[in-house]
Amino acid sequence: MANGTPGCICTDGGQTCTDVVTSAVPAPICRRHRMQIAMAIVPEMLRTAAGDARQPRELPAHLQELVDSARRVPPHLDGMHPACVYFIARGDRFKIGYTTHLRRRLEALHAQASDVLLTLGGGVRLEGALHERFADFRVGTSEWFERAACVEDYVRKMRLRPLVAPAPPLPRDAPVSSLARYPVEVEPEELRRVAAMAYRQGDRGVHLSAIVAIFRAEGHRALWSLAALARAYEEAGVTVRSGVRVDGRVHIGIHRDDLPPVKEPNTGASA
């Protein structure tokens, strides 16, 4: 301006604004353009603030108790282990899932051990309760969730709890009949893999007791009844029969016609 007063730095349709400057910090703009800028950015700021203020859903008492009393356990990265629920960070999202083979899960997600922010002792029930608790922050129908303030707070609170050492493995020669203690919390792909591994070529099928033995040989505690294991296989889409003959003994098991296919190793050869 001629009188030395700085002009508004904004433009209207390519023309320099001639209104009087009302703000020089951080930039000289007039009152009208200040309002336009505010209308553009304030709603987004309010939406962001509202998102952080959202609260998780209220759960039935028994599920809330499950979420609040969850035990923090160390992450196992050396093979199979008792079921755990994990929080994996990726950018502005968390993945909340459960597994009995965390190292394999990390490989499938192309994630690093440092991406695991929290591991809790538990399986599908605890996973389901957490999914319900934070359902309003879920991304579609996936296991990914926004890193909203309440989710961050839960992770932070649980990380302050002392680590609970895992229970020592049972002796491998303990009778299968003594294992009716806990529900089967093993992923379907693991159930199918071990069933295929337990089958011996030429047999009519595989007994569930042989499958339990393999799980335990691989380091899983496998504290299940055969009835609970049968239910888990049925839920995984594998038919279990009450009488399967193997080595002259008839017991509950999976017939060879119902066994899941064994994946052929990828040799890398091309046709």
Secondary structure in CASP SS format (residue, H / E / C, confidence):
PFRMAT SS
TARGET T0000
AUTHOR 0000-0000-0000
METHOD secondary structure of the structure
MODEL  1
M C 1.00
A C 1.00
N C 1.00
G C 1.00
T C 1.00
P C 1.00
G E 1.00
C C 1.00
I C 1.00
C C 1.00
T E 1.00
D E 1.00
G C 1.00
G C 1.00
Q E 1.00
T E 1.00
C C 1.00
T C 1.00
D C 1.00
V E 1.00
V E 1.00
T E 1.00
S E 1.00
A C 1.00
V C 1.00
P C 1.00
A C 1.00
P C 1.00
I E 1.00
C E 1.00
R H 1.00
R H 1.00
H H 1.00
R H 1.00
M H 1.00
Q H 1.00
I H 1.00
A H 1.00
M H 1.00
A H 1.00
I H 1.00
V H 1.00
P H 1.00
E H 1.00
M H 1.00
L H 1.00
R H 1.00
T H 1.00
A H 1.00
A H 1.00
G H 1.00
D H 1.00
A H 1.00
R C 1.00
Q C 1.00
P C 1.00
R C 1.00
E C 1.00
L C 1.00
P C 1.00
A H 1.00
H H 1.00
L H 1.00
Q H 1.00
E H 1.00
L H 1.00
V H 1.00
D H 1.00
S C 1.00
A C 1.00
R E 1.00
R E 1.00
V C 1.00
P C 1.00
P C 1.00
H C 1.00
L C 1.00
D C 1.00
G C 1.00
M C 1.00
H C 1.00
P C 1.00
A C 1.00
C E 1.00
V E 1.00
Y E 1.00
F E 1.00
I E 1.00
A E 1.00
R E 1.00
G C 1.00
D C 1.00
R E 1.00
F E 1.00
K E 1.00
I E 1.00
G E 1.00
Y E 1.00
T E 1.00
T C 1.00
H C 1.00
L H 1.00
R H 1.00
R H 1.00
R H 1.00
L H 1.00
E H 1.00
A H 1.00
L H 1.00
H C 1.00
A C 1.00
Q C 1.00
A H 1.00
S H 1.00
D H 1.00
V E 1.00
L E 1.00
L E 1.00
T E 1.00
L E 1.00
G E 1.00
G C 1.00
G C 1.00
V H 1.00
R H 1.00
L H 1.00
E H 1.00
G H 1.00
A H 1.00
L H 1.00
H H 1.00
E H 1.00
R H 1.00
F C 1.00
A H 1.00
D H 1.00
F H 1.00
R E 1.00
V C 1.00
G C 1.00
T C 1.00
S C 1.00
E C 1.00
W E 1.00
F E 1.00
E E 1.00
R C 1.00
A C 1.00
A H 1.00
C H 1.00
V H 1.00
E H 1.00
D H 1.00
Y H 1.00
V H 1.00
R H 1.00
K H 1.00
M H 1.00
R H 1.00
L C 1.00
R C 1.00
P C 1.00
L C 1.00
V C 1.00
A C 1.00
P C 1.00
A C 1.00
P C 1.00
P C 1.00
L C 1.00
P C 1.00
R C 1.00
D C 1.00
A C 1.00
P C 1.00
V H 1.00
S H 1.00
S H 1.00
L C 1.00
A C 1.00
R C 1.00
Y C 1.00
P C 1.00
V C 1.00
E C 1.00
V C 1.00
E C 1.00
P H 1.00
E H 1.00
E H 1.00
L H 1.00
R H 1.00
R H 1.00
V H 1.00
A H 1.00
A H 1.00
M H 1.00
A H 1.00
Y C 1.00
R C 1.00
Q C 1.00
G C 1.00
D C 1.00
R C 1.00
G E 1.00
V E 1.00
H E 1.00
L H 1.00
S H 1.00
A H 1.00
I H 1.00
V H 1.00
A H 1.00
I H 1.00
F H 1.00
R H 1.00
A H 1.00
E C 1.00
G C 1.00
H C 1.00
R C 1.00
A C 1.00
L C 1.00
W C 1.00
S C 1.00
L H 1.00
A H 1.00
A H 1.00
L H 1.00
A H 1.00
R H 1.00
A H 1.00
Y H 1.00
E H 1.00
E H 1.00
A C 1.00
G C 1.00
V C 1.00
T C 1.00
V C 1.00
R E 1.00
S E 1.00
G E 1.00
V E 1.00
R E 1.00
V E 1.00
D C 1.00
G C 1.00
R E 1.00
V E 1.00
H E 1.00
I E 1.00
G E 1.00
I E 1.00
H E 1.00
R H 1.00
D H 1.00
D H 1.00
L C 1.00
P C 1.00
P C 1.00
V C 1.00
K C 1.00
E C 1.00
P C 1.00
N C 1.00
T C 1.00
G C 1.00
A C 1.00
S C 1.00
A C 1.00
END
